[in-house]
């Protein structure tokens, strides 16, 4: 898995305290609560690591106890008891919302509405995150295979051949659809389930080739 040990990794910082997703380096849609610092997309993908089914079970148990608590509190006439009953009602409503949200499949309208509220901001973020330190681009601008000299007078071989020989290259299946940023010609678009030929797996953005021969960079958390 490309994102091993996600929850124990330390979030990166760029600029003056700016934070982004510890997995894919996106700044859009961050979940900062409990110091997760992970975007909603990655949180959804790796939810099984913390056991979403366990969270849903605890929420269901909590709703039962809150319901009994409301029945007890409404019998009291004090303002504090009334306020506590109102707070319990709000908690039940929010827990029902989270149960529907966390258990909704990707194809459902609720999932699309919740996780795709601002897709343009998510697509623009990768272009910013590929610049580190003094502004050096992590990925090369060119997509050509450059010949590398070899000692002993042997024939040169291309960088793509070197990557395949080192075990970095290979086919990969797109886990989600992705629309490349039109302002960045290096990004390529692909559909969910499409097979991509991964050329370079280094960094948060991998270099890949589509079946039609288009070569560019893709976010690593969108492919297997």
Secondary structure as the mmCIF struct_conf table of DSSP 4:
data_model
#
loop_
_struct_conf.conf_type_id
_struct_conf.id
_struct_conf.beg_label_comp_id
_struct_conf.beg_label_asym_id
_struct_conf.beg_label_seq_id
_struct_conf.end_label_comp_id
_struct_conf.end_label_asym_id
_struct_conf.end_label_seq_id
TURN_TY1_P TURN_TY1_P1 UNK A 2 UNK A 5
TURN_TY1_P TURN_TY1_P2 UNK A 7 UNK A 8
BEND BEND1 UNK A 9 UNK A 9
HELX_LH_PP_P HELX_LH_PP_P1 UNK A 10 UNK A 12
STRN STRN1 UNK A 13 UNK A 14
TURN_TY1_P TURN_TY1_P3 UNK A 15 UNK A 17
STRN STRN2 UNK A 18 UNK A 19
TURN_TY1_P TURN_TY1_P4 UNK A 22 UNK A 24
TURN_TY1_P TURN_TY1_P5 UNK A 28 UNK A 29
STRN STRN3 UNK A 30 UNK A 31
HELX_RH_3T_P HELX_RH_3T_P1 UNK A 33 UNK A 35
STRN STRN4 UNK A 38 UNK A 39
HELX_RH_AL_P HELX_RH_AL_P1 UNK A 40 UNK A 45
TURN_TY1_P TURN_TY1_P6 UNK A 46 UNK A 46
HELX_RH_3T_P HELX_RH_3T_P2 UNK A 47 UNK A 49
TURN_TY1_P TURN_TY1_P7 UNK A 50 UNK A 50
HELX_RH_AL_P HELX_RH_AL_P2 UNK A 52 UNK A 73
TURN_TY1_P TURN_TY1_P8 UNK A 74 UNK A 75
BEND BEND2 UNK A 78 UNK A 78
HELX_RH_AL_P HELX_RH_AL_P3 UNK A 79 UNK A 103
TURN_TY1_P TURN_TY1_P9 UNK A 106 UNK A 107
BEND BEND3 UNK A 108 UNK A 108
HELX_RH_AL_P HELX_RH_AL_P4 UNK A 109 UNK A 115
TURN_TY1_P TURN_TY1_P10 UNK A 117 UNK A 118
HELX_RH_AL_P HELX_RH_AL_P5 UNK A 119 UNK A 129
TURN_TY1_P TURN_TY1_P11 UNK A 130 UNK A 130
STRN STRN5 UNK A 131 UNK A 132
TURN_TY1_P TURN_TY1_P12 UNK A 133 UNK A 135
STRN STRN6 UNK A 136 UNK A 137
BEND BEND4 UNK A 138 UNK A 139
BEND BEND5 UNK A 141 UNK A 141
STRN STRN7 UNK A 147 UNK A 148
HELX_RH_3T_P HELX_RH_3T_P3 UNK A 151 UNK A 153
HELX_LH_PP_P HELX_LH_PP_P2 UNK A 154 UNK A 156
STRN STRN8 UNK A 157 UNK A 158
HELX_RH_AL_P HELX_RH_AL_P6 UNK A 159 UNK A 165
TURN_TY1_P TURN_TY1_P13 UNK A 166 UNK A 167
STRN STRN9 UNK A 170 UNK A 173
STRN STRN10 UNK A 174 UNK A 174
BEND BEND6 UNK A 175 UNK A 176
STRN STRN11 UNK A 178 UNK A 178
TURN_TY1_P TURN_TY1_P14 UNK A 182 UNK A 183
TURN_TY1_P TURN_TY1_P15 UNK A 185 UNK A 186
STRN STRN12 UNK A 187 UNK A 187
STRN STRN13 UNK A 190 UNK A 190
TURN_TY1_P TURN_TY1_P16 UNK A 192 UNK A 193
STRN STRN14 UNK A 195 UNK A 200
BEND BEND7 UNK A 203 UNK A 204
STRN STRN15 UNK A 205 UNK A 209
TURN_TY1_P TURN_TY1_P17 UNK A 211 UNK A 212
BEND BEND8 UNK A 213 UNK A 213
STRN STRN16 UNK A 215 UNK A 219
HELX_RH_3T_P HELX_RH_3T_P4 UNK A 220 UNK A 222
STRN STRN17 UNK A 223 UNK A 223
#
